[in-house]
Amino acid sequence: MQRRSILASPLALAVPALAQSGAQTAPRRLHALSLLGEPALPVGFSHFPWVNPAAPKGGEVALTALGSFDSFNPFILRGSAAVGIGNIYDSLLQDSSDEASTEYGHLAQWIELPADGLGVTFELNPAARWHDGRAITAADVVWTFETLRSQGRPFYRAYWADVASVVAEGERRVVFRFSTNENRELALILGQMQVLPKHFWEGRDFSRPSQDIPLGSGPYRLERFESGRGLTYARVPNYWAVDLNTRRGQNNFDTIRYEYFRDSTVAFEAFKAGQIDFRTENVARDWATGYDFPAVRRGLVVRDTIRHEIPTGMQAFAMNARRALFQDSRVREALIHVFDFEWMNANLFYGSYARTTSFFSNSELASSGLPTGRELEILQAFRGQLPEALFTQEFRLPVTDGSGNNREGLRRALELLRAAGWTVNRERRLVNAQGAPFRFEILLSSPSFERVALPFVQWLQRLGIEATVRTVDPAQYQVRMDNFDFDMTVDVMGQSLSPGNEQRDYFSCAKVNENGSQNIPGICHPVIDQLVEQIVMAPNREELVVRTRAMDRVLLWQHFVIPNWHTRSFQLAFWDKFGRPERNPRYGLGFPTTWWVDPARQRALAEARRSL
């Protein structure tokens, strides 16, 4: 789930706790679901508080994408889906970017929860329409669910594993029944489902990539495209939900245009030339040194840093534990000691990043110190299957002085490698007992990360390790990731405030060899499998937190990845033609959804650019 949190009872979704006297048997009819208790906004609220309900409509925004595309079906494993295609679809519920784990009725006007907690019912808004004018029906919801679970990307099967059945009870009422009432977040996960038109897909093969312009119900439709190079989305003028409270003040641009670039450097040059309107900067060097050009100096390009409260998860060099080379945890730990973050932060990143020390960084779910209390009790049950150091030592990543002379780290790495059966031969190459060299490839999808990988390769060479770097285009990279065809790569494991079903896709043994799963490192450990299920079935927030911290601790001590870094801010650069709300939502950027083209700023910008 994208953003989650937990309440004290799996039945207490967006409603007060059940009365102590007597049992409640009637289903509860709700306008929103929340795993935090009561939603912040009442029935009939006018708009989200982080939007401008009077935002003007009009204008165009030009954005970048990297690589290429060959499909408009983002729901399957095959093909490279076009960026932004999700804008054409609506979901049953709409999440609030200002609240953790809260979703409000959207396609579904009302939500019903049975007293036994074994299901959820969505009653569709009678105004909901596809772009061709046909009503969105319960049959569309049932078809979407069944099709995605049988033919969609593997994570759908992981997310929806506890759904026992789904039936349409009439034109606008769809009922899901669950196999357990302990999976607290399942109703919200189903609410995130983007509903697809059954009648459009009749006679088409859903499992194959397609460039047929799809039918949607959302605020935008795909207007035109040039295969692999760019595409334009047009705002739907008669969009059924334009005045709905979950959409008011949003989706203000008449057109959203994406231009594809093969290289991030070329994309940056296109922005500087004014061909692209907006970019989020994630390269520290460019943020520090790349914005000294005339448009910035004249104030025509604005730079801004916006703090957020989004959990930052784990970005890391992921070692593919499916490979024999990385199956020994001592080998994996050794490579962590070789990596000199402090040198990189000082020399490559201008000191702008914090080291990531948890799979759940920037949240209360991150483990720290020694396990105590309830967390220790959970881990004690697995003591014989875990490193004893987990109970006696605080997990700490190695820290250097940043000088680039990481002698202590290299010495410790060599000790671990020797313990794992690797030695340095006369040619100063690291080899195993059979004389095979320690050799692997770091696979990347963007040249921008080469400046990080290449120093790492040099440090590895000091131990006699032969590492190479290979950068491929994003489409080829995705194919190789889906098939786990790599030795080492950079992986990003995003997390929410309330982890749940998606942890199965990230960390369970069942997903190690399922192509397209998000278990990129090949994590398979019996204790982690059990802790994943404990997290999914956690009965309350307090228990969720300690169970997640326990799993985080086990993951860290198995050394599956070489943690990278994170930042707690959005770094933005944009041509000064936009208006935006007074504040950002706590858990999102808000662009392009809530911004708009300011006509006065656009005229002034056009006049000023003529003199550049």
C-alpha positions in Angstrom: 0.0 0.0 0.0 1.3 3.4 -0.9 0.7 5.1 2.5 -0.5 3.2 5.5 -1.0 3.3 9.2 -2.9 1.2 11.7 -5.7 1.5 14.2 -6.2 -0.5 17.4 -8.7 -2.9 15.8 -8.9 -4.5 12.4 -12.6 -3.6 12.4 -12.1 0.1 13.4 -11.8 1.7 10.0 -12.9 5.3 10.0 -15.6 4.7 12.6 -15.7 4.9 16.4 -15.0 1.7 18.3 -18.0 -0.6 18.7 -20.1 0.0 21.8 -19.2 -2.2 24.7 -22.8 -3.3 25.2 -24.3 -5.6 22.6 -23.0 -6.8 19.2 -23.2 -4.8 16.0 -24.3 -6.8 13.0 -25.3 -4.2 10.4 -22.6 -3.1 8.0 -21.2 0.3 8.5 -21.7 2.8 5.7 -18.7 5.1 5.3 -17.5 8.0 3.1 -13.9 7.2 3.8 -11.6 4.6 5.2 -8.7 5.3 7.5 -6.3 3.0 9.4 -5.6 5.9 11.7 -9.1 6.2 13.1 -11.4 9.0 12.1 -10.7 10.7 8.7 -9.8 14.3 9.0 -12.5 15.4 6.5 -16.3 14.9 7.2 -19.0 13.7 4.9 -19.7 16.3 2.2 -16.4 18.2 2.6 -15.9 20.6 -0.3 -12.3 20.0 -1.3 -9.0 18.8 0.0 -7.4 21.5 2.2 -4.1 21.5 0.3 -5.6 22.6 -3.0 -6.9 25.9 -4.4 -10.5 25.1 -5.3 -10.6 28.2 -7.5 -7.5 27.3 -9.5 -7.8 28.4 -13.1 -7.8 25.9 -15.9 -5.7 26.2 -19.0 -2.2 26.1 -20.5 0.3 23.4 -21.1 3.1 21.9 -19.0 6.0 20.1 -20.7 7.8 17.4 -18.7 10.6 14.9 -19.3 10.8 11.1 -19.3 13.8 8.9 -19.9 14.1 6.0 -22.2 11.3 5.0 -24.5 7.9 3.3 -24.5 6.1 0.7 -26.5 2.8 0.1 -24.6 -0.1 1.9 -23.0 -0.8 -1.0 -20.7 1.1 -0.4 -17.4 -0.6 -3.2 -15.6 1.3 -6.1 -17.2 4.9 -7.4 -17.1 5.5 -7.2 -20.8 6.4 -4.0 -22.6 7.6 -0.5 -21.5 4.5 1.5 -20.4 4.2 5.2 -21.4 4.8 7.6 -18.6 1.6 9.3 -17.2 -0.8 6.8 -18.5 -2.3 6.4 -15.0 -3.8 9.9 -15.5 -6.5 8.5 -17.7 -8.0 6.2 -15.0 -9.9 6.7 -11.7 -9.7 4.5 -8.6 -12.4 3.4 -6.3 -11.1 5.6 -3.5 -8.8 8.6 -3.6 -6.0 8.9 -1.1 -5.4 12.1 0.8 -1.8 13.3 0.4 -2.2 15.2 3.7 -3.2 12.1 5.8 -1.4 8.9 6.3 -3.5 5.8 5.3 -6.7 7.6 4.6 -8.8 7.3 1.4 -12.0 9.0 0.5 -14.8 7.8 -1.8 -14.3 8.6 -5.4 -15.6 6.1 -8.0 -17.1 4.5 -5.0 -19.5 6.9 -3.4 -20.0 4.8 -0.3 -18.1 2.0 1.4 -19.6 -0.7 3.6 -17.7 -2.8 6.1 -19.4 -5.9 7.5 -19.3 -6.5 11.3 -17.2 -9.7 10.9 -14.4 -7.8 9.1 -14.4 -10.4 6.3 -15.0 -8.1 3.3 -15.8 -4.7 1.9 -18.6 -3.4 -0.4 -18.2 -0.5 -2.7 -21.2 1.4 -4.0 -20.3 3.2 -7.2 -21.1 6.9 -7.8 -24.1 7.0 -10.3 -22.4 9.9 -12.1 -19.2 7.9 -12.9 -18.6 7.7 -16.6 -16.1 6.4 -19.1 -14.8 8.9 -21.6 -17.2 7.4 -24.2 -20.2 8.3 -22.0 -21.0 4.8 -20.7 -21.6 4.3 -17.0 -18.9 2.6 -14.9 -20.4 -0.5 -13.4 -19.8 -3.1 -10.8 -19.1 -5.5 -13.7 -16.1 -3.3 -14.7 -14.8 -3.6 -11.1 -15.1 -7.3 -11.0 -13.5 -7.7 -14.5 -10.6 -5.4 -13.5 -9.9 -7.4 -10.3 -10.0 -10.8 -12.0 -8.0 -9.7 -15.0 -5.2 -8.0 -12.9 -5.0 -10.9 -10.5 -4.7 -13.4 -13.3 -2.8 -11.5 -16.0 -1.4 -8.4 -14.3 2.0 -7.8 -12.7 2.9 -10.2 -9.9 2.4 -7.7 -7.1 -1.4 -7.8 -7.6 -1.4 -11.4 -6.6 0.6 -10.6 -3.5 -1.5 -7.6 -2.6 -4.8 -9.4 -3.1 -3.9 -12.9 -1.8 -6.5 -12.7 1.0 -9.5 -11.9 -1.3 -11.6 -15.0 -1.4 -14.3 -13.7 -3.9 -15.7 -10.7 -5.7 -19.2 -10.4 -7.0 -21.3 -7.7 -8.6 -24.6 -7.2 -6.8 -26.4 -5.1 -9.3 -25.1 -2.3 -11.6 -23.4 -0.2 -8.9 -22.6 -2.5 -6.0 -19.5 -4.7 -5.8 -18.8 -7.0 -2.9 -15.4 -8.4 -1.9 -15.2 -11.2 0.6 -11.9 -12.0 2.5 -10.4 -15.2 3.7 -9.3 -13.5 6.9 -10.3 -10.5 9.0 -6.7 -10.0 10.3 -5.5 -8.3 7.1 -6.4 -4.8 8.3 -5.4 -2.8 5.2 -7.0 -5.0 2.5 -10.1 -2.8 2.1 -7.9 0.3 1.5 -5.7 -1.7 -0.9 -8.7 -2.6 -3.0 -9.8 1.0 -2.9 -6.6 1.9 -4.7 -7.6 -0.2 -7.7 -7.7 1.7 -10.9 -10.9 0.4 -12.6 -10.6 -0.6 -16.3 -13.4 -0.7 -18.9 -14.5 -4.2 -19.6 -16.2 -3.3 -22.9 -13.1 -1.7 -24.3 -11.0 -4.8 -23.6 -13.4 -7.3 -25.1 -11.7 -8.7 -28.2 -8.3 -7.4 -27.1 -5.5 -9.4 -25.6 -4.8 -7.8 -22.2 -1.6 -9.8 -21.7 0.2 -8.2 -24.7 1.7 -4.7 -24.9 -0.5 -2.4 -27.0 -0.4 1.0 -28.5 -4.2 1.2 -29.0 -5.2 4.4 -27.3 -7.0 3.1 -24.2 -10.4 4.2 -22.9 -10.4 5.7 -19.4 -12.5 7.6 -16.9 -9.9 10.0 -15.4 -9.2 13.7 -15.7 -7.1 13.3 -18.8 -7.2 11.3 -22.0 -4.3 10.4 -24.3 -4.6 12.8 -27.2 -1.6 12.0 -29.4 1.7 10.3 -29.3 4.8 9.6 -31.4 5.9 6.1 -30.6 8.9 6.0 -28.2 9.5 9.8 -28.4 6.6 11.7 -26.7 3.0 11.9 -25.9 0.4 14.4 -24.9 -2.5 14.1 -22.5 -5.5 16.4 -22.8 -7.8 17.4 -20.0 -11.3 16.0 -20.4 -13.6 19.0 -20.5 -16.7 17.0 -19.4 -14.9 14.9 -16.8 -17.5 13.3 -14.6 -15.7 14.2 -11.4 -14.5 17.7 -12.2 -16.5 19.2 -9.3 -16.3 16.2 -7.0 -14.6 17.0 -3.6 -11.8 14.6 -4.3 -11.0 16.4 -7.6 -12.0 20.1 -7.1 -9.0 22.4 -7.7 -6.9 19.7 -9.3 -5.8 18.6 -12.8 -5.7 22.2 -14.0 -3.5 22.0 -17.1 -5.2 21.7 -20.4 -2.4 19.5 -21.7 0.4 17.6 -20.1 3.2 16.8 -22.6 6.0 14.4 -22.0 9.2 14.4 -24.1 11.4 11.3 -23.9 15.2 11.6 -23.7 17.7 8.8 -23.8 20.0 10.6 -21.4 19.4 12.6 -18.2 22.1 15.1 -19.3 20.3 15.9 -22.5 17.1 16.2 -20.6 18.7 18.8 -18.3 19.9 20.8 -21.3 16.4 20.7 -22.7 15.1 22.2 -19.5 17.7 24.9 -19.6 16.7 25.7 -23.1 13.1 26.2 -22.1 11.8 23.1 -23.9 10.8 21.6 -20.5 8.9 23.5 -17.8 9.6 21.7 -14.6 12.0 19.2 -13.1 12.7 17.6 -9.7 16.5 17.5 -9.2 17.9 14.3 -7.7 21.6 14.8 -8.7 23.4 16.6 -5.9 26.1 17.9 -8.2 23.6 19.4 -10.6 21.7 21.0 -7.8 24.9 22.6 -6.4 26.6 23.7 -9.6 24.3 23.1 -12.6 21.9 26.0 -12.2 24.2 28.9 -13.0 22.7 29.9 -16.3 21.1 33.2 -17.6 17.5 32.2 -16.9 18.2 31.4 -13.3 20.3 34.6 -12.8 17.4 36.7 -14.2 14.8 34.9 -12.0 13.0 33.3 -15.0 13.8 29.9 -13.6 12.8 29.4 -9.9 14.5 26.9 -7.6 12.8 25.8 -4.4 13.3 23.2 -1.7 10.2 21.7 0.0 10.4 19.6 3.1 8.2 16.5 3.3 7.2 13.8 5.8 7.3 10.9 3.4 9.1 7.7 4.6 12.2 7.4 2.5 12.6 3.6 2.6 15.8 2.0 1.3 17.9 3.0 -1.7 20.9 0.7 -2.0 23.3 -1.3 -4.1 21.4 -4.6 -4.2 23.4 -7.8 -4.4 21.6 -10.6 -6.2 21.6 -13.4 -3.7 20.3 -15.7 -6.4 23.9 -15.7 -7.6 26.3 -18.1 -5.8 28.8 -15.2 -5.4 26.5 -13.3 -3.0 24.9 -16.1 -1.0 27.3 -15.9 1.9 26.3 -13.0 4.2 29.9 -12.5 5.1 30.7 -11.6 1.5 27.8 -9.2 1.5 28.9 -7.6 4.7 32.4 -7.3 3.3 31.2 -5.2 0.4 29.4 -2.9 2.8 32.7 -2.1 4.5 34.3 -1.3 1.2 31.7 1.4 0.4 32.9 4.8 1.6 29.8 6.9 1.9 31.5 9.7 3.8 34.0 10.3 1.0 31.2 10.3 -1.6 29.0 12.7 0.4 31.8 15.2 0.8 33.3 14.9 -2.7 30.3 14.0 -4.9 27.1 15.1 -3.1 28.2 18.4 -1.5 27.3 17.1 1.9 23.6 17.1 1.0 22.6 13.5 1.9 22.0 11.5 5.1 23.1 7.8 5.2 20.2 5.4 5.1 20.4 3.0 8.1 17.0 1.3 7.9 14.7 -0.2 5.4 12.0 2.1 6.9 14.1 5.3 7.2 12.5 8.7 8.1 9.7 7.0 10.1 9.0 5.6 13.6 9.2 2.1 12.0 13.0 2.2 11.8 14.9 0.0 14.3 17.6 1.5 16.5 19.7 0.6 19.5 19.3 -2.9 21.0 15.9 -4.7 20.8 14.0 -4.3 24.0 10.5 -5.0 25.4 8.0 -6.4 23.0 10.4 -6.3 20.0 12.9 -8.4 21.9 10.1 -10.8 22.8 9.3 -11.2 19.2 12.9 -11.8 18.2 13.6 -14.2 21.1 11.3 -16.7 19.4 13.8 -16.9 16.5 17.0 -16.6 18.5 18.6 -19.8 17.2 18.1 -18.7 13.6 19.6 -15.2 13.9 23.1 -13.8 14.5 23.7 -13.5 18.2 25.1 -10.0 17.6 21.6 -8.9 16.7 20.8 -9.2 20.4 24.0 -7.8 21.9 25.2 -5.2 19.5 23.6 -2.1 18.0 23.6 -2.3 14.2 25.8 0.3 12.8 27.1 0.9 9.3 30.8 1.6 9.0 31.8 5.2 9.1 35.0 6.6 7.6 36.8 10.0 8.0 35.9 10.9 4.4 39.6 11.2 3.4 39.3 8.4 0.8 41.8 6.3 2.7 39.4 3.6 4.0 42.1 1.2 5.3 40.1 0.0 8.3 37.1 -0.8 6.1 39.2 -2.7 3.5 41.0 -4.6 6.3 37.7 -5.7 7.8 36.3 -6.6 4.4 39.3 -8.8 3.7 38.9 -10.6 7.0 35.3 -11.4 6.2 36.1 -12.5 2.7 38.9 -14.9 3.9 36.4 -16.3 6.4 34.1 -17.0 3.5 36.8 -18.9 1.6 38.3 -16.1 -0.6 42.0 -15.4 -0.8 44.3 -13.0 -2.7 46.6 -14.9 -5.1 50.0 -13.9 -6.5 48.4 -11.8 -9.2 46.6 -9.8 -6.4 43.3 -11.2 -7.6 40.7 -12.3 -5.1 39.9 -16.0 -5.9 38.0 -18.8 -4.2 39.2 -22.3 -3.4 38.8 -23.4 -7.0 40.8 -20.4 -8.3 37.7 -18.6 -9.8 38.0 -14.8 -9.5 35.6 -12.6 -7.6 34.0 -10.9 -10.6 30.7 -9.2 -11.0 28.9 -6.5 -13.0 27.0 -3.4 -11.6 24.0 -2.8 -13.8 22.6 0.7 -14.1 19.8 2.4 -16.0 21.2 5.9 -16.1 24.7 7.3 -16.7 24.2 9.7 -13.7 24.9 6.9 -11.3 28.2 6.0 -13.0 29.9 8.7 -10.9 28.9 6.7 -7.8 29.6 3.2 -9.1 33.0 3.9 -10.6 34.7 5.0 -7.4 33.2 1.9 -5.7 34.8 -0.2 -8.5 38.2 1.3 -7.7 37.8 0.6 -4.0 36.9 -3.0 -4.8 40.0 -3.4 -7.0 42.2 -2.8 -4.0 40.9 -6.1 -2.7 41.5 -7.9 -6.0 37.8 -7.8 -6.9 37.0 -7.3 -10.6 33.9 -5.2 -10.9 32.6 -3.5 -14.0 29.8 -1.0 -14.7 27.3 -1.4 -17.4 24.6 1.2 -18.2 21.6 0.2 -20.4 18.6 2.0 -21.6 15.6 2.0 -19.2 13.5 -0.4 -21.3 16.3 -3.0 -21.4 17.0 -2.4 -17.7 13.4 -3.1 -16.8 13.4 -6.4 -18.8 16.6 -7.5 -17.0 15.2 -6.5 -13.6 11.9 -8.4 -14.2 14.0 -11.5 -15.0 16.6 -10.9 -12.2 19.3 -10.9 -14.8 22.0 -8.9 -12.9 24.7 -9.2 -10.3 24.4 -5.9 -8.6 22.2 -2.9 -9.2 20.7 0.1 -7.5 17.3 -0.7 -6.0 14.8 1.6 -4.4 12.4 0.0 -1.9 9.8 2.6 -1.1 7.9 2.2 2.2 4.8 3.8 3.7 3.8 4.8 7.2 2.0 1.5 7.5 3.7 -1.5 5.9 1.6 -4.5 5.0 0.8 -6.7 2.1 3.5 -5.3 -0.1 6.2 -6.7 2.2 5.4 -10.1 0.8 6.5 -8.9 -2.6 9.6 -7.2 -1.3 11.0 -9.8 1.1 9.3 -13.2 1.0 10.8 -16.5 -0.3 7.7 -17.0 -2.5 8.7 -14.0 -4.6 12.4 -14.8 -5.1 11.9 -16.5 -8.4 8.7 -14.9 -9.6 9.6 -12.7 -12.5 8.6 -9.1 -12.1 8.4 -9.3 -8.3 9.9 -6.5 -6.2 12.2 -8.8 -4.3 15.2 -7.6 -6.3 17.9 -8.7 -3.9 16.5 -12.3 -3.8 15.8 -12.2 -0.1 14.8 -15.5 1.3 15.0 -16.2 5.1 12.6 -18.2 7.2 12.5 -15.7 10.0 11.8 -12.8 7.6 9.0 -14.8 6.0 7.3 -15.2 9.4 7.8 -11.6 10.3 6.3 -10.5 7.0 3.1 -12.4 7.9 3.2 -11.0 11.4 3.3 -7.5 10.0 0.4 -8.2 7.6 -1.7 -9.5 10.4 -0.7 -7.0 13.1 -3.8 -6.3 15.3 -2.9 -2.7 16.2 -0.5 0.2 15.5 1.7 -0.5 18.5 2.2 -4.1 17.4 2.8 -3.1 13.8 5.6 -0.8 14.9 7.4 -3.3 17.0 7.0 -6.1 14.4 8.3 -3.9 11.6 11.2 -2.8 13.7 12.0 -6.5 14.4 12.0 -7.3 10.7 14.0 -4.2 9.8 16.6 -5.4 12.3 16.8 -8.9 10.8 17.1 -7.5 7.3 19.9 -5.2 8.3 21.9 -8.0 10.0 21.6 -10.2 7.0 23.5 -7.6 4.9 21.4 -8.1 1.8 22.1 -4.6 0.5 24.7 -1.8 0.7 22.6 1.1 1.9 22.9 4.4 0.0 21.5 7.7 1.2 18.3 9.8 1.3 17.0 13.4 1.6 13.9 14.7 3.3 13.2 17.4 0.8 12.0 17.9 -2.8 14.4 20.0 -4.9 12.5 21.7 -7.6 13.4 23.9 -10.6 10.8 25.4 -12.9 10.2 28.2 -15.4 8.2 30.9 -13.6 4.8 30.5 -15.2 3.0 28.6 -12.5 0.7 29.3 -9.6 0.4 26.8 -6.8 -1.5 26.4 -3.5 -0.4 28.1 -0.3 1.0 24.9 1.1 2.0 21.4 0.0 0.4 18.2 1.3 2.5 16.5 4.0 3.1 13.3 2.1 3.3 14.5 -1.5 4.7 17.1 -3.9 1.3 18.2 -5.3 2.8 18.7 -8.8 1.3 18.6 -11.4 -2.0 17.8 -9.8 -2.6 21.0 -7.9 -0.5 23.6 -9.7 -1.8 25.7 -12.6 -0.5 28.1 -15.3 -0.7 31.7 -14.1 -1.7 33.8 -17.2 0.1 36.9 -15.9 3.3 35.0 -15.1 3.2 33.2 -18.4 2.9 36.5 -20.3 5.8 38.1 -18.4 7.9 35.0 -18.9 7.2 35.0 -22.6 8.2 38.6 -22.9 11.4 38.1 -20.8 12.5 35.1 -22.8 12.4 37.0 -26.0 15.3 39.0 -24.7 17.4 36.1 -23.5 
